């Protein structure tokens, strides 16, 4: 299994911390988000990693170089010229991936102790083109899955807007919140028809009309998306809890 870390975001919700550094280099409890993400991957046996960069890209490259890439094989997908969103980021990084290994993709600001091995086992058992890690939690935007955990659509509960992949199953589907972690087969890269800047969720919704796009329902792991500066203390406490559990 190989991995891609989304580290190109502007991190506007973490201002003023991101006024002079990328979100990936924001420190919590003694380590920055990128280091935590990389060490988690390495601990779980994943050493081939692609990282996309945009905001303060040079700082990320320098950080990796000064730490000898943490002993990992790291490649940079440079989006300095244009921020491409999640789907566009995956497409741009396509030449950097190995052609025969599943690709774990995660946001740099996600804190989790999820077992990536368990995700891989599920993914292979379901013969999924993509497996999306989801949770039951409050949010405004949900992915919808049928009783077989197949993606059927997306809905914004605040506005009522929806995107439907499988109309005959959409109304009976259960809503789950996306966790910013996904596992895809490398052949999915050849199914991308979109160009430029686009969302990976829109890509999955298009593919779900005919392909196996599954929900990995995560109700066991510790998880947090560090989205706001007000969550810094909560994030530090969560990290302490994860470190206690790993001992």
C-alpha contacts under 8 A as a table, 3 or more apart, distances in Angstrom:
res1	aa1	res2	aa2	distance
1	X	46	X	6.40
1	X	48	X	7.98
1	X	101	X	5.35
1	X	102	X	5.20
1	X	103	X	6.04
1	X	104	X	6.99
2	X	46	X	6.12
2	X	47	X	7.08
2	X	48	X	5.15
2	X	49	X	6.06
2	X	97	X	7.76
2	X	98	X	7.74
2	X	101	X	6.46
2	X	102	X	6.37
2	X	103	X	4.99
2	X	104	X	6.10
3	X	46	X	7.14
3	X	48	X	6.32
3	X	49	X	4.74
3	X	50	X	6.29
3	X	103	X	5.17
3	X	104	X	4.44
3	X	105	X	5.61
3	X	106	X	7.87
4	X	49	X	5.45
4	X	50	X	4.57
4	X	51	X	5.67
4	X	52	X	7.76
4	X	103	X	7.00
4	X	104	X	6.20
4	X	105	X	4.69
4	X	106	X	6.49
5	X	49	X	7.30
5	X	50	X	6.32
5	X	51	X	4.86
5	X	52	X	6.68
5	X	105	X	5.93
5	X	106	X	5.22
5	X	107	X	5.74
5	X	108	X	5.87
6	X	9	X	7.49
6	X	51	X	6.20
6	X	52	X	5.63
6	X	53	X	7.67
6	X	86	X	7.46
6	X	89	X	7.93
6	X	105	X	7.48
6	X	106	X	6.22
6	X	107	X	4.81
6	X	108	X	5.69
7	X	23	X	7.37
7	X	24	X	5.78
7	X	34	X	7.77
7	X	51	X	6.38
7	X	52	X	5.54
7	X	53	X	5.53
7	X	54	X	7.74
7	X	107	X	6.84
7	X	108	X	5.52
8	X	22	X	7.95
8	X	52	X	5.51
8	X	53	X	4.09
8	X	54	X	4.57
8	X	55	X	5.89
8	X	57	X	7.78
8	X	79	X	7.30
8	X	83	X	7.14
9	X	22	X	7.73
9	X	23	X	7.08
9	X	53	X	7.78
9	X	54	X	6.96
9	X	55	X	6.52
9	X	83	X	7.78
10	X	18	X	7.64
10	X	22	X	6.85
10	X	23	X	6.90
10	X	54	X	7.86
10	X	55	X	5.67
11	X	14	X	5.48
11	X	15	X	7.03
11	X	18	X	6.10
11	X	22	X	6.91
11	X	23	X	5.15
12	X	15	X	5.43
12	X	18	X	6.87
13	X	227	X	6.26
13	X	228	X	5.16
13	X	229	X	6.66
14	X	17	X	5.79
14	X	18	X	5.97
14	X	23	X	7.34
14	X	227	X	6.95
14	X	228	X	5.35
14	X	229	X	4.75
15	X	18	X	4.98
15	X	19	X	6.04
15	X	229	X	7.07
16	X	19	X	5.21
17	X	20	X	6.91
17	X	21	X	7.06
17	X	23	X	7.90
17	X	26	X	6.94
18	X	21	X	4.90
18	X	22	X	5.53
18	X	23	X	5.81
18	X	26	X	7.39
19	X	22	X	7.93
20	X	56	X	7.95
21	X	25	X	6.48
21	X	26	X	7.31
21	X	55	X	7.87
21	X	56	X	6.10
21	X	59	X	7.31
22	X	25	X	5.58
22	X	26	X	7.01
22	X	55	X	5.66
22	X	56	X	5.48
22	X	57	X	7.56
22	X	59	X	7.64
22	X	60	X	7.62
23	X	26	X	5.34
23	X	33	X	7.59
23	X	109	X	7.61
24	X	32	X	6.72
24	X	33	X	5.16
24	X	34	X	4.95
24	X	60	X	7.63
24	X	108	X	6.13
24	X	109	X	7.08
25	X	32	X	4.96
25	X	33	X	5.90
25	X	34	X	6.20
25	X	60	X	7.29
26	X	32	X	5.07
26	X	33	X	6.05
27	X	30	X	6.18
27	X	31	X	5.15
27	X	32	X	3.77
27	X	33	X	6.31
28	X	31	X	5.61
28	X	32	X	5.84
28	X	33	X	7.17
28	X	232	X	7.18
28	X	235	X	7.34
28	X	236	X	5.94
29	X	236	X	5.57
29	X	239	X	7.46
31	X	35	X	6.37
31	X	36	X	6.48
32	X	35	X	5.47
32	X	36	X	6.32
33	X	36	X	5.16
33	X	37	X	6.15
33	X	108	X	6.21
33	X	109	X	6.18
34	X	37	X	5.05
34	X	38	X	6.12
34	X	108	X	5.95
34	X	109	X	7.99
35	X	38	X	5.13
35	X	39	X	6.01
36	X	39	X	5.27
36	X	40	X	6.12
37	X	40	X	5.23
37	X	41	X	6.37
37	X	108	X	6.35
37	X	111	X	7.72
38	X	41	X	5.13
38	X	42	X	6.14
38	X	70	X	7.84
39	X	42	X	4.97
39	X	43	X	5.95
39	X	70	X	7.86
40	X	43	X	5.13
40	X	44	X	6.35
40	X	113	X	7.88
41	X	44	X	5.20
41	X	45	X	6.44
41	X	46	X	5.10
41	X	47	X	6.99
42	X	45	X	5.09
42	X	46	X	5.03
42	X	47	X	5.60
42	X	72	X	7.61
43	X	46	X	7.41
44	X	115	X	7.71
44	X	116	X	7.07
44	X	117	X	7.63
46	X	49	X	7.67
47	X	72	X	4.98
47	X	73	X	5.92
47	X	74	X	7.88
48	X	72	X	6.44
48	X	73	X	4.89
48	X	74	X	6.10
49	X	72	X	7.57
49	X	73	X	6.25
49	X	74	X	4.88
49	X	75	X	6.39
50	X	74	X	5.73
50	X	75	X	4.78
50	X	76	X	5.73
50	X	77	X	6.73
50	X	93	X	7.49
50	X	96	X	7.20
50	X	97	X	7.69
51	X	74	X	7.27
51	X	75	X	6.34
51	X	76	X	5.05
51	X	77	X	5.94
52	X	76	X	5.79
52	X	77	X	4.47
52	X	78	X	5.78
52	X	79	X	6.68
52	X	89	X	6.97
52	X	93	X	7.72
53	X	56	X	7.82
53	X	57	X	5.20
53	X	60	X	7.56
53	X	76	X	7.12
53	X	77	X	6.40
53	X	78	X	5.25
53	X	79	X	5.64
53	X	80	X	6.72
54	X	57	X	5.06
54	X	78	X	6.51
54	X	79	X	4.94
54	X	80	X	4.33
54	X	81	X	7.62
54	X	82	X	7.52
54	X	83	X	6.38
55	X	80	X	7.11
56	X	59	X	5.59
56	X	60	X	7.05
57	X	60	X	5.35
57	X	61	X	6.45
57	X	78	X	7.72
57	X	80	X	6.88
58	X	61	X	5.10
58	X	62	X	6.07
59	X	62	X	5.13
59	X	63	X	6.06
60	X	63	X	5.07
60	X	64	X	6.26
61	X	64	X	5.27
61	X	65	X	6.17
62	X	65	X	5.04
62	X	66	X	6.03
63	X	66	X	5.23
63	X	67	X	6.40
64	X	67	X	5.21
64	X	68	X	6.12
64	X	69	X	4.83
64	X	70	X	7.40
65	X	68	X	5.01
65	X	69	X	5.93
66	X	69	X	7.66
67	X	70	X	5.59
68	X	71	X	6.10
69	X	72	X	5.46
69	X	73	X	7.01
69	X	74	X	6.42
75	X	96	X	7.23
77	X	89	X	8.00
77	X	92	X	7.13
77	X	93	X	5.62
77	X	96	X	7.95
78	X	81	X	7.99
79	X	82	X	5.32
79	X	83	X	5.56
79	X	84	X	7.03
79	X	89	X	7.80
80	X	83	X	6.91
83	X	89	X	7.89
83	X	197	X	7.35
84	X	87	X	7.30
84	X	88	X	4.67
84	X	89	X	5.32
84	X	196	X	6.40
84	X	197	X	4.25
84	X	198	X	6.66
85	X	88	X	5.48
85	X	89	X	5.85
85	X	197	X	5.58
85	X	198	X	5.65
85	X	199	X	5.78
85	X	200	X	7.92
86	X	89	X	5.01
86	X	90	X	6.31
86	X	198	X	6.71
86	X	199	X	5.14
86	X	200	X	5.26
87	X	90	X	5.20
87	X	91	X	6.34
87	X	197	X	7.09
87	X	198	X	5.12
87	X	199	X	4.48
87	X	200	X	3.87
87	X	201	X	7.57
87	X	203	X	6.91
88	X	91	X	5.07
88	X	92	X	6.14
88	X	194	X	8.00
88	X	195	X	6.88
88	X	196	X	5.67
88	X	197	X	4.88
88	X	198	X	5.27
88	X	199	X	6.91
88	X	200	X	7.59
89	X	92	X	5.23
89	X	93	X	6.27
89	X	197	X	7.87
90	X	93	X	5.21
90	X	94	X	6.30
90	X	189	X	7.98
90	X	200	X	7.93
91	X	94	X	5.18
91	X	189	X	6.87
91	X	192	X	7.50
92	X	95	X	7.48
93	X	96	X	5.52
93	X	97	X	7.07
94	X	97	X	5.72
94	X	189	X	6.75
97	X	103	X	7.97
97	X	186	X	7.92
98	X	101	X	6.13
98	X	186	X	7.82
99	X	186	X	5.94
99	X	187	X	7.80
100	X	186	X	6.51
101	X	185	X	7.16
101	X	186	X	6.43
102	X	183	X	6.71
102	X	184	X	5.68
102	X	185	X	4.71
102	X	186	X	5.74
103	X	183	X	5.56
103	X	184	X	5.27
103	X	185	X	6.34
103	X	186	X	6.60
104	X	181	X	7.39
104	X	182	X	5.88
104	X	183	X	4.41
104	X	184	X	6.57
105	X	181	X	5.74
105	X	182	X	5.22
105	X	183	X	6.08
105	X	184	X	7.86
106	X	110	X	7.36
106	X	180	X	5.68
106	X	181	X	4.43
106	X	182	X	6.47
107	X	110	X	5.59
107	X	180	X	5.65
107	X	181	X	6.78
109	X	225	X	5.88
109	X	226	X	5.40
109	X	227	X	7.40
110	X	179	X	7.88
110	X	180	X	6.96
110	X	223	X	7.18
110	X	224	X	5.77
110	X	225	X	4.55
110	X	226	X	6.29
111	X	222	X	7.82
111	X	223	X	5.58
111	X	224	X	5.13
111	X	225	X	6.30
111	X	226	X	7.42
111	X	235	X	7.92
111	X	239	X	7.72
112	X	221	X	6.82
112	X	222	X	5.39
112	X	223	X	4.44
112	X	224	X	6.55
112	X	242	X	8.00
113	X	221	X	5.79
113	X	222	X	5.73
113	X	223	X	7.05
113	X	242	X	6.75
114	X	220	X	7.89
114	X	221	X	5.09
114	X	222	X	7.00
114	X	223	X	7.75
115	X	118	X	5.33
115	X	119	X	6.60
115	X	221	X	7.89
116	X	119	X	4.95
116	X	120	X	6.16
117	X	120	X	5.01
117	X	121	X	6.18
118	X	121	X	5.06
118	X	122	X	6.28
119	X	122	X	5.21
119	X	123	X	6.09
119	X	131	X	7.97
119	X	183	X	7.73
119	X	216	X	7.03
120	X	123	X	4.95
120	X	124	X	6.12
120	X	183	X	7.49
121	X	124	X	5.34
121	X	125	X	6.05
122	X	125	X	5.09
122	X	126	X	6.07
122	X	216	X	7.36
123	X	126	X	5.36
123	X	127	X	6.07
123	X	128	X	5.58
123	X	130	X	7.41
123	X	131	X	5.92
123	X	183	X	7.42
124	X	127	X	4.91
124	X	128	X	6.68
125	X	128	X	7.93
126	X	214	X	7.82
127	X	212	X	7.48
128	X	131	X	6.25
128	X	184	X	7.82
128	X	185	X	7.68
128	X	211	X	7.97
128	X	212	X	5.00
128	X	213	X	5.81
128	X	214	X	6.36
129	X	184	X	5.79
129	X	185	X	5.33
129	X	187	X	7.89
129	X	188	X	6.45
129	X	211	X	6.84
129	X	212	X	5.59
129	X	213	X	5.88
130	X	182	X	7.00
130	X	183	X	5.59
130	X	184	X	4.25
130	X	185	X	6.35
130	X	188	X	7.85
130	X	204	X	7.81
130	X	212	X	7.00
130	X	213	X	4.94
130	X	214	X	6.37
131	X	182	X	5.68
131	X	183	X	5.18
131	X	184	X	6.42
131	X	213	X	5.89
131	X	214	X	4.77
131	X	215	X	5.70
131	X	216	X	6.12
132	X	178	X	7.11
132	X	179	X	7.88
132	X	181	X	6.41
132	X	182	X	4.54
132	X	183	X	6.61
132	X	213	X	7.52
132	X	214	X	6.18
132	X	215	X	5.03
132	X	216	X	5.73
133	X	178	X	6.21
133	X	179	X	5.59
133	X	180	X	7.18
133	X	181	X	5.48
133	X	182	X	5.82
133	X	215	X	6.02
133	X	216	X	4.72
133	X	217	X	6.06
133	X	218	X	6.42
134	X	176	X	5.80
134	X	177	X	5.31
134	X	178	X	4.45
134	X	179	X	5.15
134	X	215	X	6.36
134	X	216	X	6.09
134	X	217	X	5.16
134	X	218	X	5.94
135	X	176	X	5.62
135	X	177	X	5.30
135	X	178	X	6.58
135	X	179	X	6.68
135	X	217	X	5.81
135	X	218	X	5.45
135	X	219	X	6.40
136	X	175	X	7.84
136	X	176	X	5.35
136	X	177	X	6.11
136	X	219	X	7.67
137	X	176	X	7.23
137	X	177	X	6.19
138	X	177	X	7.50
139	X	142	X	7.15
139	X	177	X	6.75
140	X	156	X	5.66
140	X	157	X	5.22
140	X	158	X	5.93
141	X	154	X	7.30
141	X	155	X	5.71
141	X	156	X	4.37
141	X	157	X	6.09
141	X	158	X	7.95
141	X	177	X	7.03
142	X	154	X	5.68
142	X	155	X	5.39
142	X	156	X	6.47
142	X	157	X	7.64
142	X	175	X	5.50
142	X	176	X	5.40
142	X	177	X	5.04
142	X	178	X	7.06
143	X	151	X	7.20
143	X	152	X	7.84
143	X	153	X	5.96
143	X	154	X	4.46
143	X	155	X	6.56
143	X	175	X	5.62
143	X	176	X	5.43
143	X	177	X	6.21
143	X	178	X	6.79
144	X	151	X	5.91
144	X	152	X	5.58
144	X	153	X	5.08
144	X	154	X	5.66
144	X	155	X	7.50
144	X	170	X	7.15
144	X	173	X	5.52
144	X	174	X	5.31
144	X	175	X	4.51
144	X	176	X	6.26
145	X	148	X	7.53
145	X	149	X	5.06
145	X	150	X	5.08
145	X	151	X	4.44
145	X	152	X	5.32
145	X	153	X	7.17
145	X	170	X	7.77
145	X	173	X	5.05
145	X	174	X	5.40
145	X	175	X	6.63
145	X	176	X	7.70
145	X	214	X	7.82
145	X	215	X	7.01
146	X	149	X	5.18
146	X	150	X	5.43
146	X	151	X	6.70
146	X	152	X	6.57
146	X	169	X	6.54
146	X	170	X	7.42
146	X	172	X	6.89
146	X	173	X	4.46
146	X	174	X	6.34
147	X	150	X	7.38
147	X	173	X	7.04
147	X	174	X	7.87
149	X	214	X	5.40
149	X	215	X	5.19
149	X	216	X	7.80
150	X	208	X	7.77
150	X	212	X	6.64
150	X	213	X	5.70
150	X	214	X	4.69
150	X	215	X	6.49
151	X	165	X	7.45
151	X	205	X	7.31
151	X	208	X	6.07
151	X	212	X	7.94
151	X	213	X	5.63
151	X	214	X	5.90
151	X	215	X	6.96
152	X	164	X	6.27
152	X	165	X	4.92
152	X	166	X	4.83
152	X	167	X	7.39
152	X	169	X	6.60
152	X	170	X	5.50
152	X	173	X	7.15
152	X	205	X	7.43
152	X	208	X	6.84
152	X	209	X	7.65
153	X	162	X	7.28
153	X	163	X	5.47
153	X	164	X	4.30
153	X	165	X	5.03
153	X	166	X	6.81
153	X	170	X	6.35
153	X	205	X	6.37
154	X	162	X	5.51
154	X	163	X	5.08
154	X	164	X	6.45
154	X	205	X	7.82
155	X	160	X	6.72
155	X	161	X	5.84
155	X	162	X	4.25
155	X	163	X	6.45
156	X	159	X	5.67
156	X	160	X	5.36
156	X	161	X	5.27
156	X	162	X	6.23
157	X	160	X	5.22
157	X	161	X	7.42
163	X	205	X	7.64
164	X	167	X	5.97
164	X	170	X	6.79
164	X	205	X	7.40
165	X	170	X	7.76
165	X	205	X	5.56
165	X	206	X	6.48
165	X	208	X	5.96
165	X	209	X	4.98
166	X	169	X	5.75
166	X	170	X	5.97
166	X	208	X	7.58
166	X	209	X	5.80
167	X	170	X	5.17
167	X	171	X	7.72
168	X	171	X	7.59
169	X	172	X	5.67
169	X	173	X	6.30
170	X	173	X	5.27
178	X	181	X	7.67
179	X	225	X	7.65
184	X	188	X	6.76
185	X	188	X	5.60
185	X	189	X	7.93
186	X	189	X	5.76
186	X	190	X	7.86
187	X	190	X	5.45
187	X	191	X	7.06
188	X	191	X	5.11
188	X	192	X	6.92
189	X	192	X	5.65
192	X	203	X	7.32
194	X	198	X	7.18
194	X	203	X	7.72
195	X	198	X	7.22
198	X	202	X	7.44
199	X	202	X	5.34
199	X	203	X	6.58
200	X	203	X	4.88
200	X	204	X	6.22
201	X	204	X	5.06
201	X	205	X	6.13
202	X	205	X	5.05
202	X	206	X	6.27
203	X	206	X	5.26
203	X	207	X	6.27
204	X	207	X	5.05
204	X	208	X	5.83
204	X	213	X	6.98
205	X	208	X	5.08
205	X	209	X	6.97
206	X	209	X	5.91
207	X	210	X	6.04
207	X	211	X	5.50
207	X	213	X	7.58
208	X	211	X	4.89
208	X	212	X	6.22
208	X	213	X	5.59
218	X	221	X	6.57
222	X	238	X	7.83
222	X	242	X	7.23
224	X	235	X	7.36
226	X	229	X	7.88
226	X	231	X	6.50
226	X	232	X	7.44
226	X	235	X	6.95
227	X	231	X	7.32
228	X	231	X	5.52
228	X	232	X	7.52
229	X	232	X	5.61
230	X	233	X	7.38
231	X	234	X	5.12
231	X	235	X	6.01
232	X	235	X	5.04
232	X	236	X	6.28
233	X	236	X	5.07
233	X	237	X	6.31
234	X	237	X	5.17
234	X	238	X	6.21
235	X	238	X	4.99
235	X	239	X	6.21
236	X	239	X	5.14
236	X	240	X	6.36
237	X	240	X	5.12
237	X	241	X	6.35
238	X	241	X	5.04
238	X	242	X	6.28
239	X	242	X	5.04
239	X	243	X	6.10
240	X	243	X	5.10
240	X	244	X	6.19
241	X	244	X	5.12
241	X	245	X	6.36
242	X	245	X	5.14
242	X	246	X	6.26
243	X	246	X	5.15
243	X	247	X	6.59
244	X	247	X	5.57
